[in-house]
């Protein structure tokens, strides 16, 4: 249960610096809507709430938690939460957000997700959760799955809602056409090297660390990695909506917080959700 080899350290460090710089931009952005969260009106997505079910009294670990907004939303639903993230700036902001929101008992840990079992001292959780936009920052889905499984308590579950690898493979500059441009399957080197100084939210540009590195992971690769790590698949669902305008020509969905393809919504999946359990 170790992270990928030292040849990936420069990618981790580049992404950490990139996320450190993103944090204050995201905290101040309209997209994350911090005032709405503090007022109790910015919730988890409908899919997450419905599929996860009742979390009251459960110990929940949120891997790659960013600055903790979704982590703390699970706390509002009754879970005892721990968030873990690579970015020290994100962890500091998450602790501040918990204090501002008056949510006690939460814990935030700075660590690479591959190091989660060691960083948490071998502690296990009733629920391990990962949200949208996490797996694309990771080079090795099998090592990730081993870290995930090590954090799930016997009888516990892992739940993820994530962008579909089909969406990540599409060209977002193709003027409305669905054109495959990027790798669908995991690659050794990053499948995407982004040097766009604009993050996915409103706000100022990145100046110090605008370059980031991403990888895609096929749905079958991800499922098999979790099975090989000892988890049992409970369900996998593919969805027609995504919670931000992932392609410029997308239009708002029936849920005002989602976007869909304007025509032919059944042509490609945009997100997926998956739950896997560890035998008691």
C-alpha positions in Angstrom: 0.0 0.0 0.0 2.6 2.5 -1.1 2.3 5.4 -3.5 3.5 5.0 -7.1 7.3 5.2 -7.6 9.5 8.2 -7.2 9.2 9.0 -10.9 5.7 10.4 -10.1 6.8 12.7 -7.3 7.3 15.7 -9.6 3.7 15.3 -10.8 2.4 15.1 -7.2 4.4 18.2 -6.2 3.2 20.1 -9.3 -0.4 19.2 -8.5 0.0 20.1 -4.9 1.4 23.5 -5.7 -1.4 24.0 -8.2 -4.1 23.1 -5.7 -2.5 25.2 -3.0 -2.9 28.2 -5.3 -6.4 27.3 -6.2 -7.7 27.2 -2.6 -8.2 30.9 -2.0 -9.7 31.3 -5.5 -12.2 28.6 -4.9 -13.1 29.7 -1.3 -13.9 33.2 -2.7 -15.6 32.0 -5.9 -19.3 32.2 -6.7 -19.1 28.6 -8.0 -18.4 27.2 -4.6 -20.9 29.6 -3.0 -19.4 29.7 0.5 -22.2 32.1 1.7 -24.8 29.5 0.6 -22.9 26.8 2.4 -22.7 28.8 5.6 -26.4 29.6 5.3 -27.2 25.8 4.9 -28.5 26.1 1.4 -25.6 24.5 -0.6 -26.0 20.7 -0.3 -24.6 17.5 -1.7 -26.0 16.4 -5.0 -29.3 14.6 -5.2 -27.5 11.4 -6.4 -25.1 11.4 -3.5 -27.8 11.9 -0.9 -30.1 9.3 -2.3 -27.5 6.6 -3.0 -25.6 7.0 0.2 -28.6 6.9 2.5 -28.6 7.6 6.2 -25.1 8.4 7.6 -26.2 9.4 11.1 -23.7 8.0 13.7 -21.3 6.7 11.1 -17.6 7.4 10.9 -17.0 8.8 7.4 -13.6 9.5 5.7 -13.6 11.8 2.7 -10.6 11.2 0.5 -9.3 14.2 -1.6 -11.6 16.5 0.3 -10.3 19.9 -1.1 -11.3 22.6 1.4 -13.9 20.4 3.1 -17.3 21.7 2.0 -18.7 18.3 1.0 -17.1 16.7 4.0 -18.9 19.1 6.3 -22.2 18.6 4.5 -21.9 14.9 5.5 -21.3 16.0 9.0 -24.5 18.1 8.8 -26.3 14.9 7.9 -25.0 13.2 11.1 -21.7 11.6 10.2 -18.5 12.0 12.2 -16.2 13.1 9.5 -12.5 13.0 8.6 -11.2 14.8 5.5 -7.9 14.1 3.8 -6.2 16.1 1.1 -2.8 16.6 -0.5 -2.9 20.4 -0.2 -1.9 21.9 3.1 -3.7 25.1 2.1 -6.9 23.1 1.5 -6.7 21.4 4.9 -6.1 24.8 6.6 -9.1 26.3 4.8 -11.2 23.2 5.7 -10.5 23.6 9.4 -11.4 27.3 9.2 -14.6 26.5 7.4 -15.6 24.0 10.1 -15.1 26.6 12.7 -17.0 29.3 10.8 -19.9 26.9 10.2 -19.9 25.8 13.9 -19.5 22.1 13.0 -17.6 20.4 15.8 -15.9 17.0 15.9 -14.6 17.1 12.3 -11.0 16.3 11.5 -8.8 17.2 8.5 -5.5 15.5 7.7 -2.9 16.6 5.1 -1.6 13.6 3.2 -1.4 12.1 -0.3 -4.3 9.8 -0.8 -1.9 6.9 -1.5 -0.5 7.4 2.0 -3.9 7.6 3.7 -3.7 4.3 5.6 -0.4 5.3 7.2 -1.4 9.0 7.7 -4.5 7.8 9.6 -2.6 5.3 11.7 -4.4 2.3 10.3 -7.8 3.7 11.4 -10.8 2.3 9.5 -14.2 3.9 8.8 -17.8 2.8 8.2 -17.9 4.9 5.0 -15.1 6.0 2.8 -16.3 8.6 0.2 -14.8 10.3 -2.8 -16.5 13.0 -4.8 -16.4 14.5 -8.3 -13.1 15.4 -9.8 -10.7 13.3 -7.7 -9.5 10.3 -9.6 -8.2 12.3 -12.6 -5.3 13.5 -10.5 -4.0 10.0 -9.8 -1.6 8.0 -11.9 -2.2 4.5 -10.5 -5.8 3.3 -10.0 -4.8 -0.1 -8.5 -2.6 1.5 -5.8 -5.4 3.9 -5.1 -7.9 1.1 -4.7 -5.6 -0.7 -2.2 -5.4 2.5 -0.1 -9.2 2.9 -0.2 -9.8 -0.7 0.8 -7.4 -0.4 3.7 -9.4 2.5 5.1 -12.8 0.7 5.0 -13.8 -1.1 8.2 -15.1 -4.7 8.0 -18.8 -4.4 7.1 -18.2 -0.8 5.8 -18.6 0.7 2.4 -16.8 2.8 -0.2 -18.9 5.2 -2.2 -17.8 7.4 -5.1 -19.5 9.7 -7.5 -17.1 10.8 -10.3 -16.8 12.1 -13.8 -17.2 9.3 -16.3 -14.0 8.4 -18.2 -15.9 8.8 -21.4 -16.4 12.5 -20.6 -12.8 12.9 -19.7 -11.8 11.5 -23.1 -13.8 14.1 -25.1 -12.5 17.2 -26.8 -14.0 20.2 -25.1 -13.1 22.5 -28.0 -14.9 20.6 -30.8 -17.8 23.1 -31.2 -20.6 20.8 -30.2 -19.4 17.5 -31.6 -18.6 14.5 -29.4 -15.0 13.9 -30.5 -12.7 11.5 -28.6 -9.3 13.3 -28.1 -7.8 12.0 -24.9 -7.0 8.5 -23.6 -9.9 6.6 -22.1 -7.6 4.1 -20.4 -4.9 4.7 -17.8 -1.6 5.7 -19.2 1.9 5.7 -17.7 2.5 9.3 -18.4 -0.2 12.0 -17.8 -2.9 11.8 -20.4 -3.5 15.6 -19.9 -1.0 18.3 -19.1 -3.0 21.5 -18.5 -1.3 24.9 -18.5 -4.5 26.9 -18.4 -4.2 29.5 -15.7 -8.0 29.6 -15.3 -9.4 27.1 -12.8 -12.8 25.5 -13.3 -14.4 28.3 -11.2 -14.8 32.0 -11.6 -12.0 34.2 -10.1 -8.5 35.3 -10.8 -5.9 33.4 -12.8 -3.2 31.1 -11.4 0.2 32.8 -11.4 2.7 30.6 -9.5 1.7 27.1 -10.5 -0.6 27.0 -13.5 0.6 23.5 -14.8 -1.2 20.4 -13.6 -1.1 16.7 -14.5 -4.1 14.3 -15.0 -4.8 10.7 -15.9 -7.9 9.0 -17.1 -9.0 5.6 -15.7 -11.4 3.3 -17.6 -14.6 2.3 -15.7 -13.6 -1.4 -16.0 -10.1 -0.6 -14.7 -11.5 1.2 -11.7 -14.1 -1.5 -10.9 -11.5 -4.3 -11.3 -9.0 -2.4 -9.1 -11.5 -2.3 -6.2 -12.4 -5.9 -6.6 -8.8 -7.0 -6.6 -8.3 -4.9 -3.4 -10.9 -7.1 -1.7 -14.1 -5.1 -1.9 -17.4 -6.4 -3.2 -19.3 -4.4 -5.8 -22.8 -3.4 -4.7 -23.7 -1.3 -7.7 -22.4 1.0 -10.4 -24.7 3.5 -12.1 -24.0 5.7 -15.1 -25.6 9.1 -15.3 -26.6 11.6 -18.0 -25.8 14.8 -16.0 -22.8 16.4 -14.5 -22.7 19.1 -11.7 -20.9 21.7 -13.7 -20.7 22.9 -17.4 -18.0 20.3 -18.4 -18.5 21.1 -22.1 -19.2 24.6 -23.3 -22.3 23.7 -25.2 -24.0 21.9 -22.3 -27.3 23.2 -21.0 -28.9 23.2 -17.5 -30.5 20.0 -16.6 -33.8 19.3 -14.8 -31.9 19.7 -11.5 -30.7 23.4 -11.6 -27.3 22.3 -10.3 -26.6 20.0 -13.2 -25.7 20.2 -16.9 -26.7 17.8 -19.7 -26.0 17.5 -23.4 -28.4 19.6 -25.4 -29.4 16.8 -27.7 -28.9 13.0 -27.7 -28.6 12.8 -23.9 -28.4 9.0 -24.2 -25.3 9.0 -26.4 -22.6 9.1 -23.7 -22.5 8.9 -19.9 -21.2 12.0 -18.1 -20.8 10.7 -14.5 -21.0 7.5 -12.7 -21.5 6.4 -9.1 -20.3 3.2 -7.4 -20.6 1.5 -4.1 -18.5 -1.3 -2.9 -18.5 -3.1 0.5 -15.9 -4.9 2.6 -17.0 -8.2 4.1 -17.6 -8.2 7.8 
